[in-house]
Amino acid sequence: MKLQNLLLLPTSFAAVALAGPISYGICQGGCAAVAVACYSGAGFIFGTVPATAAAAIPAVLACNSAFGTCSATCAGVTLLAPIP
């Protein structure tokens, strides 16, 4: 058996590398930007509304829900994406 074949054999069993962490960060950044815009449209500043107050304000509650859905979608889609 050639030395070249011996060196290539272990690499053929290597796991597929994933681009998940990079694309996940980009996706989460997009989600956060949309959440900031949503809060701004509702007249609030993202990150400054206490949880008890957020539960009583329908617009903020909708922004939080959309942000959570977007974040969950990012995790489900981007962390399994292979490197191109």
Rosetta constraint file for C-alpha pairs under 8 A:
AtomPair CA 1 CA 5 HARMONIC 6.81 0.50
AtomPair CA 1 CA 6 HARMONIC 7.36 0.50
AtomPair CA 2 CA 6 HARMONIC 6.64 0.50
AtomPair CA 3 CA 7 HARMONIC 6.37 0.50
AtomPair CA 4 CA 8 HARMONIC 6.27 0.50
AtomPair CA 5 CA 9 HARMONIC 6.09 0.50
AtomPair CA 6 CA 10 HARMONIC 7.58 0.50
AtomPair CA 7 CA 11 HARMONIC 7.48 0.50
AtomPair CA 8 CA 12 HARMONIC 6.45 0.50
AtomPair CA 9 CA 13 HARMONIC 7.15 0.50
AtomPair CA 10 CA 14 HARMONIC 6.80 0.50
AtomPair CA 16 CA 82 HARMONIC 7.30 0.50
AtomPair CA 17 CA 82 HARMONIC 6.44 0.50
AtomPair CA 17 CA 83 HARMONIC 6.41 0.50
AtomPair CA 18 CA 79 HARMONIC 7.36 0.50
AtomPair CA 18 CA 80 HARMONIC 6.76 0.50
AtomPair CA 18 CA 81 HARMONIC 6.06 0.50
AtomPair CA 18 CA 82 HARMONIC 4.48 0.50
AtomPair CA 18 CA 83 HARMONIC 5.29 0.50
AtomPair CA 19 CA 23 HARMONIC 6.37 0.50
AtomPair CA 19 CA 78 HARMONIC 7.75 0.50
AtomPair CA 19 CA 79 HARMONIC 7.24 0.50
AtomPair CA 19 CA 80 HARMONIC 7.89 0.50
AtomPair CA 19 CA 81 HARMONIC 6.01 0.50
AtomPair CA 19 CA 82 HARMONIC 5.50 0.50
AtomPair CA 19 CA 83 HARMONIC 4.71 0.50
AtomPair CA 20 CA 24 HARMONIC 5.59 0.50
AtomPair CA 20 CA 78 HARMONIC 5.15 0.50
AtomPair CA 20 CA 79 HARMONIC 3.89 0.50
AtomPair CA 20 CA 80 HARMONIC 6.07 0.50
AtomPair CA 20 CA 81 HARMONIC 5.75 0.50
AtomPair CA 20 CA 82 HARMONIC 7.27 0.50
AtomPair CA 21 CA 25 HARMONIC 6.17 0.50
AtomPair CA 21 CA 78 HARMONIC 7.78 0.50
AtomPair CA 21 CA 79 HARMONIC 6.51 0.50
AtomPair CA 22 CA 26 HARMONIC 6.47 0.50
AtomPair CA 23 CA 27 HARMONIC 6.04 0.50
AtomPair CA 23 CA 78 HARMONIC 5.83 0.50
AtomPair CA 23 CA 79 HARMONIC 7.61 0.50
AtomPair CA 24 CA 28 HARMONIC 6.07 0.50
AtomPair CA 24 CA 74 HARMONIC 6.08 0.50
AtomPair CA 24 CA 75 HARMONIC 6.66 0.50
AtomPair CA 24 CA 78 HARMONIC 5.36 0.50
AtomPair CA 24 CA 79 HARMONIC 6.33 0.50
AtomPair CA 25 CA 29 HARMONIC 6.10 0.50
AtomPair CA 26 CA 30 HARMONIC 6.39 0.50
AtomPair CA 27 CA 31 HARMONIC 6.32 0.50
AtomPair CA 27 CA 71 HARMONIC 7.88 0.50
AtomPair CA 27 CA 74 HARMONIC 5.90 0.50
AtomPair CA 27 CA 78 HARMONIC 7.82 0.50
AtomPair CA 28 CA 32 HARMONIC 6.14 0.50
AtomPair CA 28 CA 70 HARMONIC 7.91 0.50
AtomPair CA 28 CA 71 HARMONIC 6.16 0.50
AtomPair CA 28 CA 74 HARMONIC 6.71 0.50
AtomPair CA 29 CA 33 HARMONIC 6.19 0.50
AtomPair CA 30 CA 34 HARMONIC 6.30 0.50
AtomPair CA 31 CA 35 HARMONIC 6.18 0.50
AtomPair CA 31 CA 67 HARMONIC 6.15 0.50
AtomPair CA 31 CA 70 HARMONIC 5.93 0.50
AtomPair CA 31 CA 71 HARMONIC 6.56 0.50
AtomPair CA 32 CA 36 HARMONIC 6.13 0.50
AtomPair CA 32 CA 67 HARMONIC 7.16 0.50
AtomPair CA 33 CA 37 HARMONIC 6.30 0.50
AtomPair CA 34 CA 38 HARMONIC 6.06 0.50
AtomPair CA 34 CA 67 HARMONIC 7.80 0.50
AtomPair CA 35 CA 39 HARMONIC 6.14 0.50
AtomPair CA 35 CA 46 HARMONIC 7.20 0.50
AtomPair CA 35 CA 63 HARMONIC 6.11 0.50
AtomPair CA 35 CA 64 HARMONIC 7.44 0.50
AtomPair CA 35 CA 66 HARMONIC 7.69 0.50
AtomPair CA 35 CA 67 HARMONIC 5.90 0.50
AtomPair CA 36 CA 40 HARMONIC 6.07 0.50
AtomPair CA 36 CA 45 HARMONIC 7.18 0.50
AtomPair CA 36 CA 46 HARMONIC 5.35 0.50
AtomPair CA 37 CA 41 HARMONIC 6.06 0.50
AtomPair CA 38 CA 42 HARMONIC 6.34 0.50
AtomPair CA 38 CA 63 HARMONIC 5.89 0.50
AtomPair CA 39 CA 43 HARMONIC 6.27 0.50
AtomPair CA 39 CA 44 HARMONIC 5.10 0.50
AtomPair CA 39 CA 45 HARMONIC 5.85 0.50
AtomPair CA 39 CA 46 HARMONIC 5.64 0.50
AtomPair CA 39 CA 59 HARMONIC 7.90 0.50
AtomPair CA 39 CA 60 HARMONIC 6.46 0.50
AtomPair CA 39 CA 63 HARMONIC 6.62 0.50
AtomPair CA 40 CA 44 HARMONIC 5.27 0.50
AtomPair CA 40 CA 45 HARMONIC 5.97 0.50
AtomPair CA 40 CA 46 HARMONIC 7.42 0.50
AtomPair CA 42 CA 59 HARMONIC 6.12 0.50
AtomPair CA 42 CA 60 HARMONIC 7.03 0.50
AtomPair CA 44 CA 48 HARMONIC 7.87 0.50
AtomPair CA 44 CA 49 HARMONIC 7.44 0.50
AtomPair CA 45 CA 49 HARMONIC 7.17 0.50
AtomPair CA 49 CA 53 HARMONIC 6.48 0.50
AtomPair CA 49 CA 54 HARMONIC 6.10 0.50
AtomPair CA 50 CA 54 HARMONIC 6.10 0.50
AtomPair CA 51 CA 55 HARMONIC 6.27 0.50
AtomPair CA 52 CA 56 HARMONIC 6.91 0.50
AtomPair CA 53 CA 57 HARMONIC 6.55 0.50
AtomPair CA 54 CA 58 HARMONIC 7.72 0.50
AtomPair CA 54 CA 60 HARMONIC 5.63 0.50
AtomPair CA 54 CA 61 HARMONIC 5.91 0.50
AtomPair CA 55 CA 60 HARMONIC 7.61 0.50
AtomPair CA 55 CA 61 HARMONIC 5.92 0.50
AtomPair CA 56 CA 61 HARMONIC 7.71 0.50
AtomPair CA 57 CA 61 HARMONIC 6.14 0.50
AtomPair CA 58 CA 62 HARMONIC 6.12 0.50
AtomPair CA 59 CA 63 HARMONIC 6.30 0.50
AtomPair CA 60 CA 64 HARMONIC 6.15 0.50
AtomPair CA 61 CA 65 HARMONIC 6.15 0.50
AtomPair CA 62 CA 66 HARMONIC 6.14 0.50
AtomPair CA 63 CA 67 HARMONIC 6.07 0.50
AtomPair CA 64 CA 68 HARMONIC 6.13 0.50
AtomPair CA 65 CA 69 HARMONIC 6.21 0.50
AtomPair CA 66 CA 70 HARMONIC 6.06 0.50
AtomPair CA 67 CA 71 HARMONIC 6.10 0.50
AtomPair CA 68 CA 72 HARMONIC 6.12 0.50
AtomPair CA 69 CA 73 HARMONIC 6.14 0.50
AtomPair CA 70 CA 74 HARMONIC 6.23 0.50
AtomPair CA 71 CA 75 HARMONIC 6.39 0.50
AtomPair CA 72 CA 76 HARMONIC 6.24 0.50
AtomPair CA 73 CA 77 HARMONIC 6.01 0.50
AtomPair CA 74 CA 78 HARMONIC 5.54 0.50
AtomPair CA 74 CA 79 HARMONIC 7.57 0.50
AtomPair CA 75 CA 79 HARMONIC 5.67 0.50
AtomPair CA 76 CA 80 HARMONIC 7.17 0.50
AtomPair CA 77 CA 81 HARMONIC 6.77 0.50
